[in-house]
Amino acid sequence: MTEQTPAAPEHAAPAGPQRCGLIAIVGKPNVGKSTLLNALVGQKISITSRKAQTTRHRITGIHTIGAAQFVFVDTPGFQTRHDNALNRSLNKTVLGAVGDVDLVLFVVEAGSFALADAKVLSLLKPGVPVLLVANKLDKVHRRGELAPWLKSMQERHPFTEFVPMSAKNPKDVERLFAICERYLPEQPWWYAEDELTDRSERFLVSETVREKLFRLTGDELPYTSTVVIDKFDEEPARSGPGRMVRIAATIVVERDGHKAMVIGDKGERIKRIGTEARVELERLLDAKVFIELWVKVRSGWADDEARVRSFGYE
């Protein structure tokens, strides 16, 4: 009688020791950090916009491949233009993120280095390995121009490796994972294998509405506008399986003129913001979504530290 080997469980942990580590994604505003985080996680969890200073919070994205769990932290771009309570809060978030990590991805546009890049580079602490991620490589027409630029970058900081890439190229993203894995310490995973972020659904709702707000108002609306979630209620779907999520959110602006801009002619713009947010949230939350949006004027809120904290900024 032959002895049978028991079947392996369907979701068996990968062979070999687990690796897990914290990786900070840093760079000046609007350099492509959020696009990179979304590509690394494989799903949109950080909002993107052509408008600078879109990311305002420390957002954690998680991706587990084989025995390695990558815990990425997307940070706000370091703010140097305006000294107000909101920007001081954002800069504190950046400093907190780079203080205790296993690896830093310093994201710059390939072939470029400005004063804003230098300010972020000056925040990095000695002893933590830093990869120079030259993003938006697809926009560089002559690759030969990168050699003198790379030499100048190595003179600015002792980068451990240089990674030219485009966050929109899946092969580049795969190569970045392979490089990052070497810097992860051997230790148990911090999250379940299928988790993608440590942020709540309520937070993802506010960020999605804010993204649509910025995308549909362009440069007309000051970046200090924000979104506050007033209601987030779940209930079973009325027909079929699944759930329905009822959301009420307030868009906070600083002036009456901004309020009119958000509402638009006969309410068309705020209606479109709500529709685009609902479509994306139904996919993100895997639920039927009902959303109501309101607009309120709170003059000077970005300069008021108590109000900045009340709106959810650390």
C-alpha positions as a Python dict, from the first residue, in 0.01 Angstrom:
ca = {
    (1, 'M'): (0, 0, 0),
    (2, 'T'): (154, 327, -108),
    (3, 'E'): (154, 623, 123),
    (4, 'Q'): (-13, 931, -21),
    (5, 'T'): (132, 1280, 30),
    (6, 'P'): (-132, 1514, 174),
    (7, 'A'): (-244, 1784, -67),
    (8, 'A'): (-102, 2131, -1),
    (9, 'P'): (-356, 2382, 125),
    (10, 'E'): (-491, 2610, -147),
    (11, 'H'): (-346, 2929, 5),
    (12, 'A'): (-26, 2788, 150),
    (13, 'A'): (236, 3044, 252),
    (14, 'P'): (525, 3058, 6),
    (15, 'A'): (832, 2854, 82),
    (16, 'G'): (1129, 3030, 237),
    (17, 'P'): (1145, 3310, 493),
    (18, 'Q'): (901, 3598, 461),
    (19, 'R'): (1032, 3945, 386),
    (20, 'C'): (852, 4268, 471),
    (21, 'G'): (958, 4631, 477),
    (22, 'L'): (852, 4992, 459),
    (23, 'I'): (939, 5187, 143),
    (24, 'A'): (884, 5566, 126),
    (25, 'I'): (807, 5729, -209),
    (26, 'V'): (928, 6091, -195),
    (27, 'G'): (974, 6375, -438),
    (28, 'K'): (863, 6726, -520),
    (29, 'P'): (493, 6795, -593),
    (30, 'N'): (352, 6659, -919),
    (31, 'V'): (650, 6439, -1008),
    (32, 'G'): (444, 6119, -1049),
    (33, 'K'): (461, 5965, -698),
    (34, 'S'): (89, 5879, -680),
    (35, 'T'): (87, 5731, -1030),
    (36, 'L'): (386, 5517, -929),
    (37, 'L'): (216, 5402, -606),
    (38, 'N'): (-99, 5301, -793),
    (39, 'A'): (112, 5107, -1046),
    (40, 'L'): (301, 4930, -766),
    (41, 'V'): (-16, 4834, -578),
    (42, 'G'): (-199, 4734, -896),
    (43, 'Q'): (-506, 4942, -810),
    (44, 'K'): (-583, 5308, -771),
    (45, 'I'): (-554, 5409, -404),
    (46, 'S'): (-383, 5747, -439),
    (47, 'I'): (-542, 6026, -640),
    (48, 'T'): (-365, 6179, -937),
    (49, 'S'): (-406, 6518, -1100),
    (50, 'R'): (-204, 6755, -1316),
    (51, 'K'): (-255, 7004, -1034),
    (52, 'A'): (48, 7023, -802),
    (53, 'Q'): (7, 6939, -432),
    (54, 'T'): (-272, 6686, -488),
    (55, 'T'): (-160, 6423, -235),
    (56, 'R'): (-210, 6551, 120),
    (57, 'H'): (-182, 6246, 341),
    (58, 'R'): (53, 5961, 411),
    (59, 'I'): (-106, 5684, 207),
    (60, 'T'): (7, 5325, 252),
    (61, 'G'): (-13, 5082, -39),
    (62, 'I'): (54, 4711, 8),
    (63, 'H'): (159, 4453, -250),
    (64, 'T'): (257, 4095, -171),
    (65, 'I'): (455, 3892, -425),
    (66, 'G'): (577, 3542, -337),
    (67, 'A'): (743, 3561, 5),
    (68, 'A'): (788, 3940, -7),
    (69, 'Q'): (545, 4203, 119),
    (70, 'F'): (611, 4559, 4),
    (71, 'V'): (458, 4834, 218),
    (72, 'F'): (479, 5158, 21),
    (73, 'V'): (418, 5503, 166),
    (74, 'D'): (318, 5779, -77),
    (75, 'T'): (385, 6122, 72),
    (76, 'P'): (274, 6475, -11),
    (77, 'G'): (527, 6667, -216),
    (78, 'F'): (737, 6883, 17),
    (79, 'Q'): (579, 7230, 23),
    (80, 'T'): (797, 7539, -10),
    (81, 'R'): (572, 7798, -174),
    (82, 'H'): (328, 7896, 102),
    (83, 'D'): (381, 7890, 478),
    (84, 'N'): (38, 7811, 624),
    (85, 'A'): (-102, 7558, 869),
    (86, 'L'): (-199, 7314, 591),
    (87, 'N'): (148, 7311, 435),
    (88, 'R'): (319, 7278, 773),
    (89, 'S'): (102, 6971, 833),
    (90, 'L'): (192, 6827, 490),
    (91, 'N'): (565, 6878, 548),
    (92, 'K'): (539, 6713, 890),
    (93, 'T'): (385, 6411, 713),
    (94, 'V'): (678, 6393, 470),
    (95, 'L'): (935, 6414, 750),
    (96, 'G'): (753, 6143, 948),
    (97, 'A'): (744, 5911, 647),
    (98, 'V'): (1116, 5930, 568),
    (99, 'G'): (1222, 5891, 930),
    (100, 'D'): (1171, 5519, 986),
    (101, 'V'): (1181, 5320, 662),
    (102, 'D'): (1390, 5042, 510),
    (103, 'L'): (1420, 5205, 169),
    (104, 'V'): (1348, 5540, 2),
    (105, 'L'): (1242, 5583, -360),
    (106, 'F'): (1348, 5936, -454),
    (107, 'V'): (1135, 6017, -759),
    (108, 'V'): (1251, 6279, -1008),
    (109, 'E'): (1168, 6348, -1370),
    (110, 'A'): (1440, 6185, -1581),
    (111, 'G'): (1700, 6441, -1682),
    (112, 'S'): (1564, 6712, -1451),
    (113, 'F'): (1664, 6851, -1111),
    (114, 'A'): (1516, 7169, -966),
    (115, 'L'): (1535, 7355, -635),
    (116, 'A'): (1217, 7175, -519),
    (117, 'D'): (1392, 6838, -582),
    (118, 'A'): (1694, 6957, -380),
    (119, 'K'): (1471, 7053, -85),
    (120, 'V'): (1329, 6699, -68),
    (121, 'L'): (1673, 6542, -109),
    (122, 'S'): (1799, 6744, 189),
    (123, 'L'): (1537, 6574, 413),
    (124, 'L'): (1674, 6223, 359),
    (125, 'K'): (1853, 6076, 657),
    (126, 'P'): (2197, 5914, 629),
    (127, 'G'): (2205, 5536, 668),
    (128, 'V'): (1882, 5465, 478),
    (129, 'P'): (1936, 5329, 124),
    (130, 'V'): (1792, 5555, -147),
    (131, 'L'): (1705, 5451, -503),
    (132, 'L'): (1713, 5728, -762),
    (133, 'V'): (1393, 5664, -960),
    (134, 'A'): (1412, 5860, -1286),
    (135, 'N'): (1042, 5862, -1375),
    (136, 'K'): (874, 5970, -1702),
    (137, 'L'): (1160, 5815, -1901),
    (138, 'D'): (922, 5796, -2198),
    (139, 'K'): (944, 6177, -2224),
    (140, 'V'): (1324, 6179, -2269),
    (141, 'H'): (1397, 6190, -2642),
    (142, 'R'): (1776, 6141, -2629),
    (143, 'R'): (1883, 5880, -2375),
    (144, 'G'): (2249, 5983, -2418),
    (145, 'E'): (2167, 6306, -2233),
    (146, 'L'): (2103, 6106, -1915),
    (147, 'A'): (2470, 6011, -1860),
    (148, 'P'): (2595, 6361, -1755),
    (149, 'W'): (2272, 6414, -1559),
    (150, 'L'): (2323, 6085, -1372),
    (151, 'K'): (2683, 6180, -1290),
    (152, 'S'): (2565, 6512, -1144),
    (153, 'M'): (2297, 6331, -939),
    (154, 'Q'): (2551, 6091, -787),
    (155, 'E'): (2753, 6396, -678),
    (156, 'R'): (2447, 6529, -495),
    (157, 'H'): (2372, 6211, -296),
    (158, 'P'): (2519, 5859, -257),
    (159, 'F'): (2226, 5679, -424),
    (160, 'T'): (2249, 5300, -390),
    (161, 'E'): (2100, 5235, -734),
    (162, 'F'): (1968, 5421, -1038),
    (163, 'V'): (1631, 5307, -1178),
    (164, 'P'): (1522, 5472, -1504),
    (165, 'M'): (1155, 5393, -1568),
    (166, 'S'): (806, 5495, -1664),
    (167, 'A'): (537, 5418, -1406),
    (168, 'K'): (304, 5342, -1700),
    (169, 'N'): (527, 5058, -1825),
    (170, 'P'): (441, 4726, -1651),
    (171, 'K'): (788, 4579, -1723),
    (172, 'D'): (956, 4877, -1554),
    (173, 'V'): (731, 4835, -1250),
    (174, 'E'): (813, 4462, -1234),
    (175, 'R'): (1186, 4543, -1248),
    (176, 'L'): (1148, 4797, -965),
    (177, 'F'): (987, 4527, -745),
    (178, 'A'): (1285, 4296, -804),
    (179, 'I'): (1527, 4573, -702),
    (180, 'C'): (1326, 4675, -393),
    (181, 'E'): (1297, 4316, -268),
    (182, 'R'): (1672, 4302, -197),
    (183, 'Y'): (1630, 4577, 66),
    (184, 'L'): (1342, 4414, 259),
    (185, 'P'): (1440, 4264, 596),
    (186, 'E'): (1350, 3903, 676),
    (187, 'Q'): (1047, 3931, 904),
    (188, 'P'): (679, 3825, 908),
    (189, 'W'): (432, 4015, 693),
    (190, 'W'): (244, 4301, 859),
    (191, 'Y'): (-74, 4265, 654),
    (192, 'A'): (-288, 3989, 501),
    (193, 'E'): (-178, 3876, 156),
    (194, 'D'): (-475, 4035, -22),
    (195, 'E'): (-471, 4375, 152),
    (196, 'L'): (-398, 4676, -69),
    (197, 'T'): (-407, 4971, 171),
    (198, 'D'): (-443, 5056, 539),
    (199, 'R'): (-670, 5350, 457),
    (200, 'S'): (-1044, 5329, 528),
    (201, 'E'): (-1312, 5331, 261),
    (202, 'R'): (-1431, 5663, 403),
    (203, 'F'): (-1085, 5812, 334),
    (204, 'L'): (-1081, 5671, -22),
    (205, 'V'): (-1421, 5835, -82),
    (206, 'S'): (-1298, 6181, 23),
    (207, 'E'): (-986, 6145, -193),
    (208, 'T'): (-1187, 6032, -497),
    (209, 'V'): (-1426, 6329, -470),
    (210, 'R'): (-1129, 6564, -429),
    (211, 'E'): (-963, 6423, -740),
    (212, 'K'): (-1275, 6481, -949),
    (213, 'L'): (-1303, 6831, -803),
    (214, 'F'): (-950, 6918, -914),
    (215, 'R'): (-977, 6750, -1252),
    (216, 'L'): (-1301, 6930, -1341),
    (217, 'T'): (-1203, 7277, -1216),
    (218, 'G'): (-848, 7280, -1358),
    (219, 'D'): (-623, 7557, -1232),
    (220, 'E'): (-915, 7786, -1149),
    (221, 'L'): (-969, 7643, -801),
    (222, 'P'): (-702, 7694, -532),
    (223, 'Y'): (-539, 7376, -406),
    (224, 'T'): (-657, 7461, -51),
    (225, 'S'): (-1007, 7331, -132),
    (226, 'T'): (-1083, 7006, 51),
    (227, 'V'): (-1353, 6741, 103),
    (228, 'V'): (-1511, 6632, 432),
    (229, 'I'): (-1724, 6314, 457),
    (230, 'D'): (-2039, 6386, 661),
    (231, 'K'): (-2208, 6049, 620),
    (232, 'F'): (-2094, 5700, 517),
    (233, 'D'): (-2371, 5444, 571),
    (234, 'E'): (-2384, 5086, 444),
    (235, 'E'): (-2691, 4871, 387),
    (236, 'P'): (-2771, 4554, 191),
    (237, 'A'): (-2850, 4612, -177),
    (238, 'R'): (-3224, 4635, -243),
    (239, 'S'): (-3202, 4387, -526),
    (240, 'G'): (-2948, 4109, -563),
    (241, 'P'): (-2638, 4044, -355),
    (242, 'G'): (-2389, 4305, -239),
    (243, 'R'): (-2435, 4634, -55),
    (244, 'M'): (-2534, 4994, -104),
    (245, 'V'): (-2323, 5279, 35),
    (246, 'R'): (-2487, 5615, 103),
    (247, 'I'): (-2245, 5907, 117),
    (248, 'A'): (-2286, 6275, 199),
    (249, 'A'): (-1979, 6493, 149),
    (250, 'T'): (-1899, 6863, 180),
    (251, 'I'): (-1658, 7039, -52),
    (252, 'V'): (-1493, 7316, 151),
    (253, 'V'): (-1371, 7627, -34),
    (254, 'E'): (-1233, 7960, 82),
    (255, 'R'): (-1447, 8211, -111),
    (256, 'D'): (-1799, 8259, -247),
    (257, 'G'): (-1651, 8287, -598),
    (258, 'H'): (-1494, 7943, -556),
    (259, 'K'): (-1828, 7802, -442),
    (260, 'A'): (-1997, 7930, -759),
    (261, 'M'): (-1714, 7781, -965),
    (262, 'V'): (-1760, 7435, -807),
    (263, 'I'): (-2139, 7440, -848),
    (264, 'G'): (-2117, 7562, -1209),
    (265, 'D'): (-2390, 7689, -1438),
    (266, 'K'): (-2726, 7551, -1316),
    (267, 'G'): (-2538, 7303, -1096),
    (268, 'E'): (-2383, 7121, -1393),
    (269, 'R'): (-2027, 7104, -1260),
    (270, 'I'): (-2106, 6969, -911),
    (271, 'K'): (-2343, 6719, -1073),
    (272, 'R'): (-2061, 6598, -1298),
    (273, 'I'): (-1817, 6579, -1003),
    (274, 'G'): (-2072, 6360, -820),
    (275, 'T'): (-2139, 6138, -1122),
    (276, 'E'): (-1770, 6075, -1199),
    (277, 'A'): (-1694, 6009, -831),
    (278, 'R'): (-1989, 5766, -803),
    (279, 'V'): (-1881, 5567, -1110),
    (280, 'E'): (-1526, 5529, -980),
    (281, 'L'): (-1636, 5453, -622),
    (282, 'E'): (-1874, 5177, -734),
    (283, 'R'): (-1575, 5004, -891),
    (284, 'L'): (-1342, 5079, -599),
    (285, 'L'): (-1585, 4977, -322),
    (286, 'D'): (-1756, 4698, -519),
    (287, 'A'): (-2093, 4839, -413),
    (288, 'K'): (-2387, 5044, -537),
    (289, 'V'): (-2314, 5405, -439),
    (290, 'F'): (-2550, 5694, -373),
    (291, 'I'): (-2366, 6025, -320),
    (292, 'E'): (-2478, 6377, -226),
    (293, 'L'): (-2239, 6672, -248),
    (294, 'W'): (-2261, 7011, -80),
    (295, 'V'): (-2035, 7316, -98),
    (296, 'K'): (-1948, 7537, 201),
    (297, 'V'): (-1728, 7845, 234),
    (298, 'R'): (-1476, 7839, 521),
    (299, 'S'): (-1255, 8141, 468),
    (300, 'G'): (-894, 8105, 583),
    (301, 'W'): (-926, 7740, 692),
    (302, 'A'): (-579, 7648, 556),
    (303, 'D'): (-424, 7902, 797),
    (304, 'D'): (-620, 7776, 1099),
    (305, 'E'): (-431, 7489, 1269),
    (306, 'A'): (-735, 7370, 1467),
    (307, 'R'): (-952, 7358, 1155),
    (308, 'V'): (-675, 7187, 954),
    (309, 'R'): (-672, 6912, 1220),
    (310, 'S'): (-1053, 6893, 1228),
    (311, 'F'): (-1052, 6828, 851),
    (312, 'G'): (-835, 6520, 908),
    (313, 'Y'): (-482, 6648, 853),
    (314, 'E'): (-222, 6527, 1100),
}
